[in-house]
Every structure is written in C-alpha cells, then in structure tokens.
C-alpha cells in the first residue's frame, strides 16, 4: 500500500523533519541526513504526490494541499512532543505553515531559500521543457542537467551523473504543481505568527533576475524582525547539496541549541 506520507528515517534522538523542494523528494537531503542523524532522529519526507507518497487529485489547490499535509503530518507525529523542522524552497513554505499550525510543538525552524512568497513577475527563467523530451531518456537527462543549473545549482561541476539521477527520478515522480504553494503567498504571514527559533540559510549565488536575494531576504527580515541569516558560500539555491558541509554545520549548531 502506498503511504500517505512516505519518510526516509535515520538516527536517534529528538525528531527532526526535513521538507524537500519542488520537483524533489527526500533525496534533496541526501548529503545532510547522515550528519544530522548523529544527534537526531531524522525524518526526510516525500510530500504528498512526490516520490513514494500517495498522489493527490489534480485539481488540489495550494491551500487544500497545505491542509492535507497538516492532516497527514499529525497522523505521523501525534501527541504534543517537540519537533524541529527544516524546509528547502517549496518545502520551506510547507514547514513554515506547519510550524504556525503546530504552534508550541515546533521549537526550531530552519529555512533554506524558502518558497511561499506571493507570485510576482521577475525575470524569465531560461528553463527547458521536460515534456518536450518525451520518452527520449538522453534528452530528458540533458533537460534535467540544464534546469538544475538554472534553478538549483551554481557550478557545472556540482552536477554529477548522480545529481542528474536524483533529478530524473524526482521529476518523473512529481504529481503536483509545487507553484501552487511556492507562489501561494503564505510564507511571510506564517513567519510573522511564529514564536519558535528561526534560522535562514541562503546560498550566496542564489541571486538572479528571477530570484532577487536582497528583496526576498528583506521581506523575511521584515516579517520576523531580528533575522538569524547565514549566506552559504559557493552555493546556489540547493545549498544543502552544493555546500553540504557548511549547511550541515549550521543546521547541527542551530538544532542543538
């Protein structure tokens, strides 16, 4: 039976839940799970309609999707035990929304270049269409490599065959449009309602005409007041992969505090 909310688990200790980015899976955290598992029980989720989790109806709205995630999450983590959450991109919007709903259960929230800002027209992303690749696997891998360097990673040397493998598998198993949440405008209001500790990690190279870092970070700062911000060197949007050692250090420091 397909699980409602699949999870890849490792380690022991307090619960730490990881939320992946758009067109992703738990493998967005493949370089972070084991270091974090030295101190925590790590639950790297596949969101509904991603990876090994059950699908959702195609017409599901962003708001309904967040309701569904909350419903499935509290089934997985019943009671009132403390939780630490980390969210990347699309998963940042989800984790922040959950932190608001779960209130005092969430003690720490680490966001890595989160989504959830209002939809706005910045520069066009020079991405390529996965659909146009069709059943041509070689072409599909080329599109994945290209789009990784547009959306996720800053250095071509970061894109190994293993990296492309992760992207290919994740894209093939994506059955929900993450933009409904990533462009849903929930992030800033949710952040303003939180009382937990918050840390923001943002790749130094995650700054482009279609993702202006100074503007977006400034909006987060305005929502939370004093901002615990760390820019990750030698990293783009997917900094937890591109500079995993630095992200792991900062996450362990934060969640252990």
Buried (B, 14 or more C-beta within 10 A) or exposed (E): EEBBBBBBBBBEBBBBBBBBBBBBBBBBBBBBBEBBBEBBBBBBBBBBBBBBBBEBEEEBEBEEBBBBBBEBBBEEBEEEEEBBBBBBBBBBBBBBBBBBBBEEBBBBBBBBBBBBBEEEEEEEEEEBEBEEBEEEEEBBBBBBBBBBBBBBBBEEEBBEEEBBEBBBBBBEBBBBBBEBBBBBBBBBEBBEEBEBBBBBBBBBBBBBEBBBBEEBBEBBBEBBEEBEBBBBEBBBBBBBBBBBEBBBEBBBEBBEE
